[in-house]
Amino acid sequence: MTLYRKYRPQNFSELLGQNHIRITLQNEIENNDIAHAYLFCGPRAVGKTTISRVFAKAINCLNRKNGEYEPCNKCEMCLDITAGKSLDVVEIDAASHTGVDNVRNNIIEVAQVAPSRAKYKVFIIDEVHMLSISAFNALLKLLEEPPTNVIFILCTTEVHKIPATIISRCQRFDFKKIVLSEIVKKLSSILKKEGIECEKSVLETIARQSEGHMRDAESLLGQVISISGEKITADNADLIIPRGDLIEAIKFIRLLSEKKTSEAITLVNKIINDGIDIKIFLKDLIELLRKIMLSSISPNLSVKFGLELGESMEKDIDKIIKNTDVRNIINWIDKLIEVQKNISGSFIIQLPLEIAIVELCSGFTENVSRSNPPSSKNTEVDDKKNIVDQKPAKIINPKSISSKEVNSKWTKVLSKIKEENPSLLSILQACKPSEINNGQINLSFKYSFHKKKIDEVKIKSILENVLSDIYSSSIIINTEIDNSIKILRDIDKTTEEKKEEQKVPEKNEIKKGENDNSDDDMINNLLKTFGGKVVG
């Protein structure tokens, strides 16, 4: 006998999860306040049919007293229902009885006959969404005016296919997937009764693989038992369960956060040599990173929607969350999704992931411009060195910085930008920075094309890293247009600048004596700092 049949719950206390449904049904039974129709909807293998049978036994149990809700499982009625022999509990598979004639013959006509021995005649209709429209219409009349002592329990995995007229006449209960901890608890109970030893990590792996479906978990456990005997090990489980290793995935994420390029690449090649499918490993990585991202936003989000890991792994994840910025997590997820798309077409299966590791650990993902190749061998060598040696800015909790301090270090910002991306220098020379409030700085520009350039995702990332490094704080950039800004340079103007320069008078229109000495001093200082000169 298969495990899921052998260990199917026979009373309410044995049911896993679905507490909101179980408690409601128990109260109705205790108070003898039974509805005539119920709708159980939700994913497969989460207990819809099992609860239907327990409910049918409880309301028909011969030994149950008033104020109680559990079936005795000993009386003749309970035993018949458990064995599927009771004439008063009718289970119908709607998938194979879709037509209106089947509804008339198997439900409507049978419902007119009083229960033979039980107090209630119960119809459990599985996959009810498979009924035809005419069959639903025939069933609707019966639900509107049900015979005395007849109860309908409709079960479905696709509630959206059921007519609203049917739903409105039922008590609706929405089932949820079973959480990992409860699946592990049930599997442990089964193994204890079977006298089999098993590592807890194996049970957690089985529970994760089942994705919240109890019957799937019990089926997997049965397969593992069949090849393991009285003691189950991880090696035995690997023969049945598609191999994945969340422990190695967590270690990989930690190596990324510590920028250990060589060790991360070594780990990837090790898991491939160990026989782990790189696609499953990538899937585990992305699910783990999603959990970390949700936890960084709110722990409740992670609990509700994140991957369930088990107690020991949760502690490892908590350490990573404390030491990793959420913006890095988002960047890693984007990169790994890209690797997922490319990995199937790679002749070296791990190569796309290895490239991603180099880019993520070096902070190079946003700085590489493939469209502008180096013009000389020396430049090419310098760029390659920059790929390996460059480190992202140190991220510190955002803070507020006065305009005076911002301006005092702005020359350092320009110098750093000149090293990182020389093409941005002329744009930033023409911008006006504000004070920094809670990690946000406003950069004002006279020309819209300057603003658009800085707003590009890659450019903004470069500049935010530089600002965060110079001012020792996590900084987010906001850009705006300010036509009142006075440009303090007239060097190497672009065609676009000249076209937009509508309010600034031509050089030969400036009257003698109007030049501001302070402006000249600032231009001279900038030229001295960056080694430039006035041409023309």
C-alpha positions as CSV (number, residue, x, y, z in Angstrom):
1,M,0.0,0.0,0.0
2,T,1.3,3.5,-0.8
3,L,2.1,5.8,2.1
4,Y,-0.4,8.5,1.2
5,R,-3.2,5.9,1.4
6,K,-1.9,4.1,4.4
7,Y,-1.4,7.3,6.5
8,R,-4.4,9.3,5.2
9,P,-5.8,11.3,8.2
10,Q,-8.9,9.8,9.7
11,N,-9.9,12.6,12.1
12,F,-9.5,16.3,12.5
13,S,-6.6,16.1,14.9
14,E,-4.5,14.3,12.2
15,L,-5.1,17.0,9.5
16,L,-2.1,19.1,8.5
17,G,-2.5,22.8,7.9
18,Q,-5.8,24.4,6.8
19,N,-6.4,25.4,10.4
20,H,-8.9,28.1,9.3
21,I,-11.0,25.4,7.6
22,R,-10.6,22.7,10.2
23,I,-11.7,25.0,13.1
24,T,-14.7,26.3,11.2
25,L,-16.0,22.8,10.4
26,Q,-15.3,21.6,13.9
27,N,-17.4,24.4,15.3
28,E,-20.3,23.7,12.9
29,I,-20.3,20.0,13.9
30,E,-20.2,20.8,17.7
31,N,-23.1,23.2,17.3
32,N,-25.1,21.0,14.9
33,D,-25.1,23.9,12.4
34,I,-24.4,22.0,9.2
35,A,-24.7,23.8,5.8
36,H,-26.2,22.0,2.9
37,A,-23.4,22.7,0.4
38,Y,-19.6,23.3,0.7
39,L,-17.1,24.4,-1.9
40,F,-13.5,23.3,-1.2
41,C,-11.1,25.0,-3.7
42,G,-7.3,25.1,-3.9
43,P,-4.2,23.4,-5.2
44,R,-4.0,19.6,-5.7
45,A,-2.9,17.3,-2.9
46,V,-3.5,19.6,0.0
47,G,-6.3,17.7,1.8
48,K,-9.7,18.7,0.1
49,T,-10.9,15.1,-0.4
50,T,-9.5,14.0,3.0
51,I,-11.3,16.7,4.9
52,S,-14.5,15.8,3.0
53,R,-14.3,12.2,4.2
54,V,-13.4,13.2,7.8
55,F,-16.4,15.6,7.8
56,A,-18.7,13.0,6.4
57,K,-17.6,10.5,9.1
58,A,-18.0,13.1,11.9
59,I,-21.6,14.1,11.1
60,N,-22.6,10.5,10.7
61,C,-20.7,8.9,13.6
62,L,-22.9,6.8,15.8
63,N,-20.9,7.3,18.9
64,R,-20.3,11.1,18.7
65,K,-22.0,13.0,21.4
66,N,-23.4,16.5,21.3
67,G,-20.7,19.1,21.7
68,E,-18.1,16.8,20.1
69,Y,-16.7,17.0,16.6
70,E,-14.3,14.0,16.2
71,P,-15.5,10.7,14.6
72,C,-14.9,7.7,16.8
73,N,-13.5,5.6,13.9
74,K,-14.8,2.5,15.6
75,C,-18.5,2.4,15.0
76,E,-20.0,0.6,12.0
77,M,-20.7,3.8,10.1
78,C,-17.2,5.2,10.6
79,L,-15.6,1.9,9.4
80,D,-17.9,1.7,6.4
81,I,-17.0,5.3,5.3
82,T,-13.3,4.7,5.9
83,A,-13.5,1.6,3.7
84,G,-15.5,3.4,1.0
85,K,-18.4,0.9,1.5
86,S,-21.1,3.3,2.8
87,L,-24.1,3.8,0.4
88,D,-24.8,7.1,2.0
89,V,-21.4,8.7,1.2
90,V,-21.2,9.0,-2.6
91,E,-17.9,10.1,-4.2
92,I,-18.2,11.1,-7.8
93,D,-15.3,12.0,-10.2
94,A,-16.8,14.9,-12.3
95,A,-13.9,14.5,-14.8
96,S,-15.4,11.2,-16.0
97,H,-19.0,12.2,-15.4
98,T,-19.3,15.6,-17.1
99,G,-22.7,15.3,-18.8
100,V,-26.1,16.3,-17.6
101,D,-27.4,12.7,-17.8
102,N,-24.7,11.6,-15.3
103,V,-25.8,14.4,-12.9
104,R,-29.4,13.3,-13.2
105,N,-28.8,9.6,-12.7
106,N,-25.9,9.7,-10.1
107,I,-26.8,12.7,-8.1
108,I,-30.3,14.1,-8.6
109,E,-32.2,10.8,-8.5
110,V,-30.0,9.3,-5.7
111,A,-30.5,12.5,-3.6
112,Q,-34.3,12.0,-3.6
113,V,-33.9,8.8,-1.7
114,A,-33.5,9.1,2.0
115,P,-30.3,7.9,3.7
116,S,-30.3,4.2,4.2
117,R,-28.5,4.1,7.6
118,A,-26.7,7.3,8.1
119,K,-28.1,10.6,9.4
120,Y,-26.9,12.5,6.3
121,K,-26.4,11.5,2.7
122,V,-23.2,13.2,1.6
123,F,-22.1,13.7,-2.1
124,I,-18.4,14.4,-2.5
125,I,-17.9,15.7,-6.1
126,D,-14.3,15.8,-7.1
127,E,-13.0,18.1,-9.9
128,V,-16.4,19.6,-10.1
129,H,-15.2,22.3,-12.5
130,M,-15.2,19.6,-15.2
131,L,-19.0,19.4,-15.4
132,S,-20.7,20.8,-18.5
133,I,-22.9,23.9,-18.4
134,S,-26.0,21.9,-18.7
135,A,-24.8,19.6,-15.9
136,F,-24.2,22.7,-13.7
137,N,-27.7,24.0,-14.5
138,A,-29.2,20.7,-13.4
139,L,-27.1,20.7,-10.2
140,L,-28.1,24.3,-9.5
141,K,-31.8,23.4,-9.0
142,L,-30.8,20.8,-6.5
143,L,-28.6,23.2,-4.6
144,E,-31.3,25.8,-4.4
145,E,-33.9,23.4,-2.9
146,P,-31.9,20.5,-1.4
147,P,-33.7,17.5,0.1
148,T,-33.6,17.1,3.8
149,N,-30.4,15.5,5.3
150,V,-28.5,15.8,2.0
151,I,-25.1,17.6,2.0
152,F,-22.9,18.4,-1.1
153,I,-19.2,18.9,-0.9
154,L,-17.8,20.2,-4.2
155,C,-14.0,20.0,-4.6
156,T,-12.0,21.8,-7.3
157,T,-8.6,23.0,-8.3
158,E,-10.0,25.6,-10.7
159,V,-12.7,27.6,-9.0
160,H,-12.7,30.2,-11.8
161,K,-14.4,27.6,-14.0
162,I,-17.4,27.2,-11.7
163,P,-20.5,29.4,-12.4
164,A,-21.1,32.1,-9.9
165,T,-24.6,30.8,-9.3
166,I,-23.2,27.6,-8.0
167,I,-20.5,29.3,-5.8
168,S,-23.1,31.6,-4.3
169,R,-25.1,28.7,-2.9
170,C,-22.1,27.1,-1.1
171,Q,-19.9,27.8,1.9
172,R,-16.6,28.4,0.2
173,F,-13.3,27.4,1.8
174,D,-9.9,28.2,0.1
175,F,-7.2,25.6,0.8
176,K,-3.5,26.6,0.8
177,K,-0.3,24.7,0.2
178,I,1.1,23.0,3.2
179,V,4.2,24.6,4.8
180,L,7.5,22.8,4.8
181,S,7.7,22.4,8.6
182,E,4.3,20.6,8.7
183,I,5.3,18.3,5.8
184,V,8.5,17.4,7.6
185,K,6.6,16.7,10.8
186,K,4.2,14.3,8.9
187,L,7.0,12.5,7.1
188,S,8.9,12.1,10.5
189,S,5.8,10.6,12.0
190,I,5.4,8.1,9.1
191,L,9.1,7.1,9.4
192,K,8.7,6.6,13.2
193,K,5.8,4.3,12.6
194,E,7.6,2.4,9.9
195,G,10.8,2.1,12.1
196,I,13.0,3.8,9.6
197,E,15.9,6.2,10.3
198,C,16.4,9.3,8.2
199,E,18.5,12.5,8.2
200,K,16.3,15.6,8.8
201,S,18.0,17.4,5.9
202,V,16.6,14.6,3.5
203,L,13.1,15.2,4.8
204,E,13.5,18.9,4.3
205,T,14.7,18.3,0.7
206,I,11.7,16.0,0.0
207,A,9.4,18.7,1.5
208,R,10.9,21.4,-0.7
209,Q,10.7,19.2,-3.8
210,S,7.0,18.6,-3.1
211,E,6.3,22.3,-3.2
212,G,3.5,22.2,-0.6
213,H,1.7,19.1,-1.9
214,M,1.5,16.5,0.8
215,R,0.7,13.6,-1.5
216,D,3.7,14.3,-3.6
217,A,5.9,14.4,-0.5
218,E,4.6,11.0,0.7
219,S,5.1,9.5,-2.8
220,L,8.7,10.7,-2.9
221,L,9.3,9.3,0.6
222,G,7.9,6.0,-0.5
223,Q,10.3,5.8,-3.5
224,V,13.3,6.7,-1.3
225,I,12.3,4.0,1.3
226,S,12.0,1.4,-1.5
227,I,15.8,1.8,-2.3
228,S,17.1,2.6,1.2
229,G,15.8,0.1,3.5
230,E,15.8,0.8,7.3
231,K,18.1,3.8,7.1
232,I,17.8,6.7,4.6
233,T,20.8,8.8,3.7
234,A,21.4,11.8,1.4
235,D,23.1,9.6,-1.1
236,N,20.0,7.3,-1.3
237,A,17.7,10.3,-1.7
238,D,19.8,11.7,-4.5
239,L,19.0,8.7,-6.6
240,I,15.3,9.6,-6.6
241,I,15.1,13.4,-6.0
242,P,16.5,15.7,-8.8
243,R,19.8,16.8,-7.2
244,G,20.1,20.3,-6.0
245,D,22.1,21.7,-3.1
246,L,20.8,24.7,-1.2
247,I,23.7,24.6,1.2
248,E,26.1,25.1,-1.7
249,A,23.8,27.8,-3.1
250,I,23.9,29.7,0.2
251,K,27.6,29.4,0.2
252,F,27.8,30.7,-3.3
253,I,25.7,33.8,-2.4
254,R,28.0,34.5,0.6
255,L,31.1,34.3,-1.7
256,L,29.4,36.8,-4.1
257,S,28.7,39.2,-1.1
258,E,32.4,38.9,-0.1
259,K,33.6,39.5,-3.7
260,K,35.6,36.2,-3.7
261,T,35.7,35.6,-7.5
262,S,38.1,32.7,-7.6
263,E,36.3,30.7,-4.8
264,A,32.9,31.3,-6.4
265,I,34.1,30.0,-9.8
266,T,35.7,27.0,-8.1
267,L,32.4,26.2,-6.3
268,V,30.5,26.3,-9.6
269,N,32.8,23.8,-11.2
270,K,32.8,21.6,-8.1
271,I,29.0,21.2,-8.1
272,I,29.0,20.3,-11.8
273,N,31.7,17.7,-11.1
274,D,29.5,16.4,-8.3
275,G,26.6,15.8,-10.7
276,I,24.4,18.7,-9.7
277,D,22.3,20.1,-12.6
278,I,23.5,23.7,-13.2
279,K,20.0,24.7,-14.2
280,I,18.6,23.5,-10.9
281,F,21.4,25.3,-9.1
282,L,20.5,28.5,-10.8
283,K,16.8,28.1,-9.9
284,D,17.8,27.6,-6.3
285,L,20.0,30.7,-6.4
286,I,17.3,32.9,-7.8
287,E,14.7,31.6,-5.3
288,L,17.2,32.2,-2.4
289,L,18.0,35.7,-3.6
290,R,14.3,36.5,-4.0
291,K,13.8,35.4,-0.3
292,I,16.7,37.6,0.8
293,M,15.2,40.5,-1.2
294,L,11.8,40.0,0.4
295,S,13.4,39.7,3.9
296,S,15.3,43.0,3.3
297,I,12.0,44.7,2.6
298,S,9.9,43.0,5.3
299,P,10.4,39.7,7.2
300,N,6.6,39.1,6.8
301,L,6.9,39.1,3.0
302,S,9.6,36.4,3.2
303,V,7.5,34.3,5.5
304,K,4.4,34.5,3.3
305,F,6.0,34.3,-0.2
306,G,9.6,33.2,0.1
307,L,11.2,29.8,-0.2
308,E,11.0,27.7,3.0
309,L,14.4,26.5,4.0
310,G,14.3,25.0,7.5
311,E,15.8,26.3,10.7
312,S,19.6,25.9,10.1
313,M,19.5,27.4,6.6
314,E,17.3,30.3,7.8
315,K,20.1,31.3,10.2
316,D,22.7,31.3,7.4
317,I,20.3,33.5,5.3
318,D,19.9,36.0,8.1
319,K,23.7,36.5,8.3
320,I,23.8,37.3,4.5
321,I,20.8,39.7,4.8
322,K,22.6,41.7,7.5
323,N,25.7,42.2,5.4
324,T,24.3,42.7,1.9
325,D,22.7,45.8,0.4
326,V,19.3,45.1,-1.3
327,R,20.5,46.9,-4.5
328,N,23.2,44.3,-4.9
329,I,20.7,41.5,-4.5
330,I,18.5,43.0,-7.3
331,N,21.5,43.3,-9.5
332,W,22.5,39.6,-8.8
333,I,18.9,38.4,-9.6
334,D,18.9,40.3,-12.9
335,K,22.3,38.9,-13.9
336,L,21.4,35.3,-13.0
337,I,18.1,35.5,-14.9
338,E,20.1,36.5,-17.9
339,V,22.5,33.6,-17.3
340,Q,19.4,31.2,-17.2
341,K,18.5,32.4,-20.7
342,N,22.0,31.9,-22.1
343,I,23.2,28.8,-20.4
344,S,21.4,26.3,-22.7
345,G,23.2,27.6,-25.8
346,S,26.7,27.6,-24.3
347,F,29.1,24.9,-25.4
348,I,30.7,25.2,-21.9
349,I,27.7,24.9,-19.7
350,Q,29.1,26.8,-16.7
351,L,30.7,29.6,-18.8
352,P,27.8,32.1,-18.7
353,L,27.7,31.8,-14.9
354,E,31.5,32.2,-14.6
355,I,31.3,35.4,-16.6
356,A,28.5,36.6,-14.4
357,I,30.6,35.9,-11.3
358,V,33.6,37.9,-12.6
359,E,31.3,40.9,-13.5
360,L,29.3,40.8,-10.2
361,C,32.4,40.4,-8.0
362,S,34.3,43.1,-9.8
363,G,31.4,45.6,-9.8
364,F,32.0,45.7,-13.6
365,T,28.4,45.0,-14.8
366,E,27.5,48.6,-15.1
367,N,30.8,50.0,-16.3
368,V,31.6,47.9,-19.3
369,S,30.9,49.5,-22.7
370,R,31.1,46.9,-25.4
371,S,30.3,49.4,-28.2
372,N,33.4,51.5,-27.7
373,P,36.5,49.2,-27.9
374,P,39.9,50.4,-26.6
375,S,42.0,52.4,-29.2
376,S,45.4,51.1,-28.1
377,K,47.0,48.0,-26.6
378,N,48.0,50.0,-23.4
379,T,44.4,51.1,-23.0
380,E,43.2,47.5,-23.4
381,V,45.6,46.3,-20.7
382,D,44.5,49.0,-18.3
383,D,40.8,48.2,-18.9
384,K,41.4,44.5,-18.2
385,K,43.2,45.4,-15.0
386,N,40.3,47.6,-14.1
387,I,37.8,44.7,-14.6
388,V,39.6,42.6,-12.0
389,D,40.7,45.3,-9.5
390,Q,37.7,47.6,-9.5
391,K,35.6,47.3,-6.3
392,P,32.2,48.8,-5.8
393,A,31.7,51.7,-3.4
394,K,31.5,50.9,0.3
395,I,27.8,51.2,1.2
396,I,27.0,52.8,4.5
397,N,23.6,53.7,6.0
398,P,22.3,56.9,4.3
399,K,22.7,60.2,6.1
400,S,22.3,63.9,5.6
401,I,25.2,66.1,4.5
402,S,25.2,69.9,4.2
403,S,25.6,71.8,0.9
404,K,28.9,73.2,2.2
405,E,30.4,69.8,2.8
406,V,29.0,68.6,-0.6
407,N,30.7,71.4,-2.4
408,S,33.9,71.0,-0.5
409,K,34.3,67.5,-1.8
410,W,32.9,68.0,-5.3
411,T,36.3,68.4,-6.8
412,K,37.1,64.9,-5.5
413,V,33.9,63.7,-7.2
414,L,35.0,65.2,-10.5
415,S,38.5,63.7,-10.2
416,K,37.1,60.2,-9.5
417,I,34.6,60.5,-12.4
418,K,37.5,61.5,-14.7
419,E,39.1,58.1,-13.8
420,E,35.9,56.1,-14.0
421,N,34.2,57.6,-17.0
422,P,35.9,60.7,-18.6
423,S,32.9,61.4,-20.8
424,L,30.8,62.3,-17.8
425,L,33.3,65.0,-16.6
426,S,32.0,67.8,-18.8
427,I,28.4,67.1,-17.8
428,L,29.1,67.2,-14.1
429,Q,31.1,70.4,-14.5
430,A,27.9,72.0,-15.7
431,C,25.7,70.6,-12.9
432,K,24.7,72.1,-9.5
433,P,24.6,69.6,-6.6
434,S,22.3,70.1,-3.6
435,E,22.7,69.1,0.0
436,I,22.2,65.4,0.8
437,N,19.1,64.6,2.7
438,N,18.7,61.0,4.0
439,G,20.9,59.6,1.3
440,Q,19.4,61.6,-1.6
441,I,21.1,64.3,-3.6
442,N,19.5,66.6,-6.3
443,L,21.6,67.3,-9.3
444,S,20.4,70.3,-11.4
445,F,21.3,70.8,-15.0
446,K,20.7,73.6,-17.5
447,Y,20.3,71.3,-20.5
448,S,17.8,68.5,-20.8
449,F,20.2,66.2,-22.7
450,H,22.6,66.4,-19.7
451,K,19.8,65.3,-17.4
452,K,18.8,62.4,-19.8
453,K,22.4,61.2,-19.9
454,I,22.7,61.0,-16.1
455,D,19.3,59.3,-15.8
456,E,20.6,56.3,-17.9
457,V,20.6,53.3,-15.6
458,K,24.3,52.4,-16.1
459,I,25.5,56.1,-15.9
460,K,23.5,56.7,-12.7
461,S,24.9,53.6,-11.1
462,I,28.5,54.6,-11.8
463,L,27.9,58.1,-10.4
464,E,26.0,56.8,-7.3
465,N,28.9,54.5,-6.5
466,V,31.4,57.4,-6.8
467,L,29.2,59.6,-4.6
468,S,28.7,56.9,-2.0
469,D,32.5,56.3,-1.9
470,I,33.4,60.0,-1.6
471,Y,30.7,60.9,1.0
472,S,30.8,57.6,2.9
473,S,27.1,57.1,2.7
474,S,24.6,55.3,0.5
475,I,23.4,58.0,-2.0
476,I,20.5,58.0,-4.5
477,I,20.5,60.6,-7.3
478,N,17.6,62.7,-8.4
479,T,18.0,64.9,-11.4
480,E,16.1,68.1,-12.5
481,I,16.3,71.0,-15.0
482,D,17.2,74.5,-13.7
483,N,17.4,77.1,-16.5
484,S,18.8,79.7,-14.0
485,I,22.1,77.8,-13.6
486,K,25.1,79.8,-14.8
487,I,27.6,77.8,-16.8
488,L,31.1,78.4,-15.4
489,R,33.0,77.1,-18.5
490,D,33.2,77.8,-22.2
491,I,35.4,74.9,-23.1
492,D,34.8,72.3,-25.8
493,K,31.1,73.1,-26.1
494,T,29.1,70.4,-28.0
495,T,26.7,71.1,-30.8
496,E,23.8,70.2,-28.6
497,E,24.9,72.7,-25.9
498,K,25.1,75.4,-28.5
499,K,21.6,74.6,-29.8
500,E,20.1,74.7,-26.3
501,E,22.0,77.8,-25.2
502,Q,19.2,80.2,-25.9
503,K,19.3,82.5,-22.9
504,V,23.1,82.7,-22.6
505,P,24.5,85.7,-24.7
506,E,27.1,85.2,-27.4
507,K,30.7,85.8,-26.3
508,N,31.0,89.0,-28.4
509,E,27.8,90.4,-26.9
510,I,29.3,90.5,-23.4
511,K,30.2,94.1,-22.5
512,K,33.6,95.0,-21.4
513,G,33.9,94.9,-17.6
514,E,31.0,92.5,-17.1
515,N,33.2,89.4,-16.5
516,D,33.0,88.2,-12.9
517,N,36.5,87.7,-11.4
518,S,35.2,84.9,-9.2
519,D,34.0,83.1,-12.3
520,D,37.4,83.4,-13.9
521,D,39.1,82.2,-10.8
522,M,36.9,79.1,-10.7
523,I,37.6,78.3,-14.4
524,N,41.3,78.7,-13.8
525,N,41.1,76.3,-10.8
526,L,39.2,73.7,-12.9
527,L,41.8,74.0,-15.7
528,K,44.6,73.6,-13.2
529,T,43.0,70.6,-11.6
530,F,42.3,68.6,-14.8
531,G,45.2,69.8,-16.9
532,G,43.0,71.6,-19.5
533,K,43.5,74.8,-21.5
534,V,41.3,77.4,-23.3
535,V,41.3,76.9,-27.1
536,G,40.4,79.7,-29.6
